[in-house]
Amino acid sequence: MGLKVREMTPEDLEEVYRINRSSFTTDAWSREALEREFRLPHSHRFVVEREGKVIGYTFVWLIKEEAFIMTFAVAPEWRGKGVGRWFLKRVINFLKGKAKIVSLDVRKSNIPAIRLYRSMGFKVVKERPGFYSDGENALVMELKLCDASP
Ligand SMILES: CC(C)(COP(=O)(O)OP(=O)(O)OC[C@H]1O[C@@H](n2cnc3c(N)ncnc32)[C@H](O)[C@@H]1OP(=O)(O)O)[C@@H](O)C(=O)NCCC(=O)NCCS
């Protein structure tokens, strides 16, 4: 597919912001929130690109031996082509040896994301009622890194 993962730079933020706005409605991060990530020592930021164009991104927090996927998205025009799975595998490989567990929150109605995470070995461990600003529940999903598929 000609994909490449690399660390995000501040120059990527314009495109990251665009993908973020087209991926999340009520939960889109502000530019300030995206910029703030670059100043957090526990924040790791990656983009996936194709032919030099950013088509997806993630922000991962690594605190001691726990990792949190704070946000993860593929540009709408690139979805359903295996980019998300390819990218998530690389992110998990980056975390192996650094974290014992990876967790994330996902909207209960977000079937594409839940299916992707399940297929990578994540399991639902709890539900947070009314977690999102519109009242939707979040599912908390976790992957123990020793259970991760290669
Ligand atoms: C979730 C997301 C990252 C998936 O990325 P993607 O590149 O489209 O995913 P892939 O093409 O690699 O598909 C991987 C798996 O995801 C699931 N999936 C992807 N799109 C799906 C859809 N429309 N319906 C159901 N399952 C879907 C499937 O399990 C798929 O595996 P399969 O093709 O073997 O069935 C993408 O839909 C996205 O950016 N959504 C908006 C942002 C978001 O919700 N992020 C997650 C927040 S926690």
The ligand as an ORCA input file, in Angstrom:
! r2SCAN-3c Opt
* xyz 0 1
  C     -11.847      3.320     13.131
  C     -10.949      3.659     11.925
  C      -9.635      4.239     12.445
  C     -10.685      2.375     11.132
  O      -9.733      2.675     10.104
  P      -9.794      1.975      8.652
  O      -8.561      2.333      7.930
  O     -11.081      2.329      8.005
  O      -9.807      0.438      9.083
  P      -9.342     -0.822      8.179
  O      -9.713     -0.577      6.751
  O      -7.924     -1.104      8.474
  O     -10.268     -1.978      8.744
  C      -9.840     -2.741      9.850
  C     -11.031     -3.391     10.518
  O     -11.865     -2.380     11.109
  C     -13.225     -2.808     11.022
  N     -13.942     -1.859     10.167
  C     -13.396     -0.859      9.427
  N     -14.380     -0.163      8.812
  C     -15.542     -0.749      9.178
  C     -16.914     -0.482      8.898
  N     -17.288      0.533      8.126
  N     -17.857     -1.267      9.473
  C     -17.508     -2.286     10.286
  N     -16.216     -2.599     10.591
  C     -15.270     -1.835     10.041
  C     -13.214     -4.187     10.428
  O     -13.076     -5.106     11.489
  C     -11.956     -4.127      9.598
  O     -11.447     -5.397      9.344
  P     -11.945     -6.245      8.055
  O     -11.725     -5.354      6.888
  O     -11.058     -7.440      8.077
  O     -13.382     -6.542      8.303
  C     -11.641      4.693     10.976
  O     -12.930      4.209     10.687
  C     -11.751      6.093     11.544
  O     -10.822      6.895     11.428
  N     -12.910      6.407     12.148
  C     -13.161      7.749     12.672
  C     -12.318      8.024     13.902
  C     -12.558      6.990     14.984
  O     -13.689      6.602     15.258
  N     -11.476      6.604     15.653
  C     -11.497      5.668     16.756
  C     -11.770      6.414     18.005
  S     -11.606      5.376     19.440
*
